[in-house]
Amino acid sequence: MSNLLSETRCVCAKSIIFFVAALFVACGGANLDPPGRAQASNTQVPVERDKEDSLANRLSALYDAKNCRGFFDTFPSSFSEFERLYGFNDATSESPLYSKYERHVQYFLSCPDISIRERLEKAIGVGVGGKWDADATAKIQEASYELIKENPAESEEILDRLPETQASSFWFFVLDGPHPQDNATLEKVNVLVNALGKESKQSQLLTVQHQELLRNARSH
């Protein structure tokens, strides 16, 4: 009988030890990140940077090969993407294609086999949500203005299809600058209004945006 009790106690003790060990392992494991989580967090920014560098390399190669269709299709379609590729700021320094913005924007404007409508749609897409800055941004802003001025009917048709907030945002970008009250900007407003028609919806939207820019300038 005494041997039976001893064996029973031994089995119980081993069970308790096994249970405690298993609980310790489980609790310790719960504090560990799933495999790859920390790595994914640390590599998120480099992955984005690699993506931009890859896109920049592709645009450069297409430009050098004078592959107009490939270059145009790869060219940015939004202001944020344009800024990441061609912009410059004190925090991030030069973007991958900053040194090439003049050649690339000019090629975007003039490469053959691209219809006016395609060019306008992409230029307007870049302008929506944009704001003026020097260098590359000023270059695409001026390019957009020239496209609208030379093709007012097609421009109006495209802009009329957009929500008013987006069309207004585009006009804000086209007219934005350090001196919205200077003669060059006033001339730009007059040219656009005359080209689009004084009573047109787009003329009214751009006039409102210019007034907003003037109010902002006076408040500073």
Phi, psi and omega in degrees: 000315180297325177294322180295318178296320181297316181295321180296315179298322180296315180298318180297318180297318179295322180296317180297316180299317180297318180296316180296318180297316180296319180295320179297316179296317181296316180294319179297321181292331183294335181274355181272141176292146173303149182307130174091347184296311180298321181296318180297319180297319183286336185258002183300312181295312177303324179297317177298319180294320177298321179297315179295318179297320178296317178294320178297317178297321179294315179298318179297317181295318180294322177296313181298326180277357184053042175271089189299309183297315179297317180297313183297315181295330182274338181303145184307147178247000179222159181295318182297319179292320178300315180297319181295330182269323189241351187279182179210132171212163186295331184284316186254356183063210184289141170281168188304326185247019182305317184290348184247009189298322182296312180295319184288319178294320178296321178292322175303322181283329193241352184296142186285174174072010177246127181288157178301319181298316178300316182295317179296315182299319180288319179297318178295320177301320178293324184286332181297124181083005183272164174216153186293145168207169181287172172064242189299318182294318177296326180293314180288331175297313180294322178298319179296317179300315181296320178297316179296315182299320183277342183223062187294322183295311179296321180297314181298320180297317179293314183292327179295335180280344180277154169302147183303326180297321180287318178298317178297320178298321178296314180296324176303315180295315182299325185260355183291153179168173182291339184224077183293347180265000183283166186298326181296318180289319178299321177295320179298316179299314181297317180297315182294317180298316179294323181290322183272342184100129187298331182265002184288156179300318183291325175297321179293318180296317182291326178295318178298317180294324177293319177298321178296319178296321179295318179297318179297321180294321181288333183279352180258000000 
